[in-house]
């Protein structure tokens, strides 16, 4: 048996789901949000907030600085022994998802949304019913914001995407000298078979998030410490950062099968797809968090305007298609070939201004937020 519910049901309490819940609840809509986790937790994410995401957070009333966010204004890229630095052209923030997601869910609750933790959406049925771990519900409106995780009945089409890499994320307490060198920078370390991002987040922790090919993982015998050691041999600058560092998690977080380069194209369907359920931009761009927040803002505006889900979906796809495709092309060109990676770093060293062009070319939400920079 399923119960009809006259409001908006949002599946997922991450950035996109919580942001949409806040905006709709503040406008007087009935909102119900299902979040499968009982408590705040870490997620696979580079945790880099570009200017678009910061603009949406400001409209939501969330102060990233008050939550302890680190300020970042420079990019450092390495390949082998080569290294290049460049200004980002804006001030980014870096904040752990555990802290930011908790703050957004608290704002959603305060706005009047019914936030239900520990509830998992198991399947979307053809008649509009959502089969959940605590019962079935047929909402008047449905928003799918489950991040990188699929829901049966609404799976993304991964054909043609980069979906064969493995993702890992953990935190370290760096030595003081290395922490000082990393401060204010986001580092991108390129190596054969993948790349790693490193940056400071709140409480003096360093976020290490990286993608590797299955071949590299197999060559390391499926051992995380051995994999880090092998990466360090290819990326000596990264090895130097992590030398003597203290791991802050008992074990790394891992994920596979993420369809990088995916953009949901279908204009039909009876629900709104937000964040990674709508488009998955390669993580080296640092725009995934902003994409989630911008998509939530656009979806809420669409609902308030009385539009159909397809109207919103087509508009979001048109905005995301170019940046996502450019980023996916760059990942395919650079991800596995050390010679190309080193050529990129050499070129960036000669023309640091080119970094700004690359950043701008892979921003998904710049037009939607109408903000050029945040400081």
N, C-alpha and C positions, 0 to 999 in steps of 0.2 A: 504494500500500500504506500502511496506517496501523498504528500500534502501539498496543496497549492499555496503559494506564498506571493503576495502582491507587490513585493519590492524587488530590489536588485540583490542577487546573490553573487558574491565575489569569491572565487576559489584561489586561495593563496594570500598569505599575509606578508609578502616581501615588499619591495619598494613599490612596484606597480599596483598591487592589490590594495595596500594600505593607503597610498596616495589617492587612488580613485575613491576609496571609502570615505576619506576625509572630505573631499570636494563634494561628493554627492550628499553626504550626511549634513554638511553645513548648509546645503541648498534646500534642506527639508525633505530629502528623499529617504525612504525606508531602506536601510542597507544592512545586509547580513554578510559576515565574512567568516569563511572557514579556513583555519590555519592548522595544518597537521601537527606541528610541533607544540608541545605543551609549554616549553620554556624558550627564551632567547637562545640562539645557538649560532655557531659559525657556519658560513657557507662558502662554497667555491666562488671567489670573486677577487678581482684585483683591487677593489675598494678605492678606485680613483674617481673623484667627482669633478667632471668638467664644468664649464660655465653654464651649460644648459640645465644640468641637474641642479646646480646651486640656485638658479633662478626659480625653479619649481619649488624647491625646499623653502625658499624665502616666502613664496606665496602661501605655502602650507603652514608657515609660522614655526618652522623647525630651524633652530640656530645650530649649525654644524660646529661653529667655533665653541659654543657653550658646551657641546658634547665632547670637546677635546680634539677636534679635527686638526690634523697637521696641514700647514700651508706649503704648497709646492709650486714653483715657478720655473723650474729648469728640467730639461730632459738630458739624460746621459745614455748613450747607446754603445754597446761593445760587441765585437766579434773577434774571437781569438785574442790576440794581444792589442788589437786596435781599439781606440776609444775616441768618441766625439761627444761634445756637449753643445747644447743650444737652448736658448730661451723658449719657453712654451708660448709666450705672447699673451698669457693670462695667468691668473692665480687659481690653481686647482686646490681642492681639499682632499684629504685622505682620512677615511673614518671606517672603522670596522663595521661590517654588516650586522654583527651581533648588537652593537650599540644603536646604529641607525634604524634598523628594523624595529627594535623595541620602542624607540622614541616615536616612530610613525604609527605603530599599533596603538600606543598610548594616546596619541592625538586622534586617531580614528575613534577610539572608545569615548574620548572626551567630546567629540563632535556629535555623538549620538548613534554611531554604528554599533550593531550587535556583533561583538568579536567573540567567536567561539574557537577556542584552542583545543587541540587534540582531536580535531575532526578531519578525516581524510575523504576527499572525493575519489571514489573508486571508478566511476564510469559516467559518461554522458550518454543518455539513451535517446533514440530517435524521436520520441514523443516530448522531448524537452525536460524530462525528469533527470535529476542528478542523483545518482546512487551514492550515498555517503556511508561512512562507517557507523554513523549514529542515526541512520534513517534516510529515506528518500524524500526529495523536495522538487517541486516544479515551480521555479520562480518566474515572475513576470519578465525579468531581465537577468541575463547571466554574463558574467565577466570571467574569462579564463586567464589567471595570472599566476600560474604555478611555476614560473621560472623555467629552468632547464628540464624539469621533470614532466613526463607525458601523463595524460589522463586517457584511459581507454575510451574510444569513441570520438576522440578529438586529436589524434596523433598528427604531428607535423610530418610533412613529406621531406625526407632527407636526401632525396635524389639530387645529385649534382653538388651537394654541399661537402664541406671538409668535416667529416664526421668520424674519422678513424683515429684521432689522437686521444691521448689520455691526459687528464688534467689533475694537478695536485696543488694543494695549498696548505701552508703552515705558517707559524710565526716564530721569530727568533728574538732573543735579547742580544743585540750586537755588542761588541766591545766598544767602550766610549769613543775611541778614535774613529772607528768605522761608522758609528752612529752619527758622529759629527759630519763626516764626509758625505753621508747619505742624506742628511737633513736638507730639506728644500728641493730635493731631486726625486724624480721617478726614473729608475734605471731599467733599461731593456737590454737583456743579455741574450744575444743570438748564438746558436750553436747548431751543429748538424742534428737534424731531427726534431728541432723545436726551438722554444724561446722561453725566457723567464722574466717576470717583472718583479722588481724589489722596491719598496718604499716604506717609509715610516707611517704608522698609524698612531692612535692615541695610546697613552701610558707607555711611551718609549718602546713600543713593539715594532718590529719590522715584518711586513707582510711579504712572503715569498710565494708567488703564484706562477705556475708554469705548465706548459704543454710539451709533451714528448710523443714521439712515434712509438707504437707498440714494439718495434724492433729494439729501441733503446731500453725499454723496460725489460724486455726478455733478455737482452744482453747483460743486464744488471742482476739477472736471476730473480726478478720480482722482489728485490730488496731495496727499500727506500734509501737507506744510508749508502749503499753501493751506487745507486743511481745518482745521488748528489755528488759523490766522489767522481764519477765519470763525467758529469756535467762540469765539475770544477776543473777537470783537466782540459776540457775544450774551452771553458770560459774562465780564465785565470782571474779576471777582475771580480767575478762573482765569488770565486773560491776565497779570494782575499777578504771580501766582505764577511763571509760566513766563518772564517777561521776563528776558532775559540768562541763562537756564538752559542748561546744556551737555547735549546728548543723549548718552546712555551706550550706546545700541545703534546699530549701523550702519543698521538699518532697523527699523521697528515690526513687531510680530507681528500678524497679522490672521486673522480667522475669520469665517465666515458660516453661516447656516442653523441656528443653535443654537435648539432648541425650548423657549424659556422658558415655563414653565407646565406642562411635561410631567410626568406622574406615570404610571408603568407600572402598569396596573390588572389585567392578566391574572394570575390565580392559577396558571395552568397553566405548562407549560414545564419543561424538565429542567435548568435552570441558574439560578444566582443572579445578579441584576443589582444592581450597587453604584454609589454615587455618581451622576454625571450620567446613567448608563445606567438608573437607577431613577427619578430625579426631578431636574428642572432648575429651581431657584428663581431668579428674576430677580436679577441680580448686585448691584443697589443695596442689597439686604438685608444683604450681607456674610455670608451663611450657607452659601454653596456649599461651602467647605472643611470646615466642621463637618458638613454633610450627608454628605459623602464619608466622613469618619472615623467618624461614628456608624453609617452603614450598614454599614461594614466590621465594626465591633464587633458589631452585631446579626447579621450574616451568619455570622460565626465562631461566635457563641453558638448559632445555629441548627444549624450543621453538628455541633458538639460534642454537641448534644442529640439528634442523629439525626433531625432534622426533614426534610421534603421542601422543595425550593426554594419551592413555592407557599405554604407556611405562612409563611415569612419574608417573601416578597414582599407578601402580603396585609397583614401587620403593618406593614411599612415604608410601604406606600401609605396605610394608615389614619393613620399618624403624620404623613406628609408632605402629605397632600391639603389640609388646611385652610391651613397656612402658605403653601404654594405658590400656591394659588388666590387668597388675599388679596394676596400680593405681585404676582401677575400682573394682578389687577384694578387695583392701584395704578399699575403701569407703564402699563397702557392708559389710565388716567385722566389721568396726569400727563406721559407721555412726549412728547407732540406739541403740547401746548397751553400756551403761555407764560403765559396768564392764570391757569390753574389752578396752574401751578408757583409763580407769585408769590403766589397766595392761600395756598398751603401754607406758604411761607416766612414770610409775614406772620403766619399763625396760630401757627407754631412760635415765632416771636419773642414772641408774647403769652403762650404757654403752653408753655415749654420742657419741662415734665414729660410732655407728650404724646409726646415722642420715645421715652421708655421704653415707652409702650404700643405704639407702632409696632414697636419692636425685639422686644418679647416676642411680638407677634402673628405675627411672621415667623421665629421660631426653630423649626427642624424637630426638633432632637434634644434639647430640654430635658428631656422626660420620660425619654428613654432613658438619659441620663447622670445624672439625678437630682442635677444640680448647678445652683445658682441663680446663682453668680457665681464668677469665678476672679480671684485677685489675688496 
